[in-house]
Amino acid sequence: MKAVLLFFVLIAAFLLTQWGAMWRGKRACRAIIKDLADRGAYDPASAVALPYAQKKGILHVGLRDFKPQALQSLIHREIVLTTDDGRFYLVANAQDVSL
């Protein structure tokens, strides 16, 4: 009986951590879209550099930052586009995208 209960507790803990990571990733996506919209980066001419686009080194101490992964996800989904010199901008209808 204890083994079954422990099994369900472990499954619940795993699902809760996965849900938390998903929630923080969505929040990071919304923050990136808002940051680019506030800066008015809607085309290559107005594209901006983002400080969190660069991955931290392996010895970085601190809380996990979801913004680099969220930015890669937004680029993959073509919500955020890049210029040749590494700056970022939103597509025209990025505010209407559901995450």
C-alpha positions in Angstrom: 0.0 0.0 0.0 2.8 2.4 0.9 4.6 1.7 -2.4 1.5 2.5 -4.4 1.0 5.7 -2.5 4.6 6.7 -3.0 4.3 6.0 -6.7 1.3 8.3 -7.0 3.1 11.0 -5.0 6.1 10.8 -7.3 3.9 11.0 -10.4 2.1 14.0 -9.0 5.4 15.7 -8.1 6.7 15.1 -11.6 3.5 16.4 -13.3 3.5 19.5 -11.0 7.1 20.4 -11.9 6.4 19.9 -15.6 3.3 22.2 -15.3 5.5 24.8 -13.5 8.1 24.8 -16.2 5.5 25.1 -18.9 3.9 28.0 -17.0 7.2 29.8 -16.6 8.0 29.3 -20.3 4.7 30.8 -21.4 5.3 33.8 -19.1 8.8 34.3 -20.6 7.3 34.2 -24.1 4.8 36.9 -23.1 7.5 39.0 -21.6 9.6 38.8 -24.8 6.7 39.7 -27.0 5.8 42.6 -24.7 9.5 43.8 -24.6 9.7 43.8 -28.4 6.3 45.5 -28.7 7.3 48.2 -26.2 10.4 48.9 -28.1 8.5 49.1 -31.4 10.5 46.3 -33.1 8.1 45.3 -35.9 10.4 45.2 -38.9 14.1 44.7 -39.6 14.8 48.4 -39.6 13.5 48.8 -36.0 14.9 45.4 -34.7 16.6 45.5 -31.3 19.3 43.4 -29.6 18.0 41.4 -26.6 20.4 40.9 -23.6 18.9 37.5 -22.7 19.4 36.1 -26.3 22.9 35.1 -25.3 23.1 31.9 -23.2 24.9 32.1 -19.9 28.0 30.1 -19.2 27.9 26.8 -17.4 29.1 28.4 -14.2 26.3 30.9 -14.1 24.8 31.0 -10.5 21.2 32.0 -9.9 17.7 31.0 -10.8 16.9 29.4 -14.1 16.2 31.9 -16.8 13.5 30.7 -19.2 13.9 33.6 -21.7 16.6 32.1 -23.9 14.6 29.0 -24.4 11.4 30.9 -24.9 13.1 33.2 -27.5 14.3 30.1 -29.4 10.7 28.8 -29.3 9.3 32.0 -30.6 11.9 32.1 -33.4 11.0 28.5 -34.3 7.3 29.3 -34.4 8.2 32.4 -36.6 6.6 34.9 -34.1 10.0 36.6 -33.6 12.4 37.0 -36.5 16.1 37.8 -36.6 18.2 40.0 -38.7 21.6 39.1 -40.2 23.4 41.0 -37.4 21.6 39.2 -34.6 18.8 41.6 -33.7 15.2 40.6 -33.1 11.8 41.9 -34.2 8.1 40.8 -34.1 6.0 39.8 -37.0 3.1 42.1 -37.7 0.4 40.0 -36.0 2.4 38.8 -33.0 0.0 40.4 -30.4 -2.8 38.1 -31.6 -0.8 34.8 -31.2 -2.1 32.5 -28.5 0.7 30.9 -26.5 
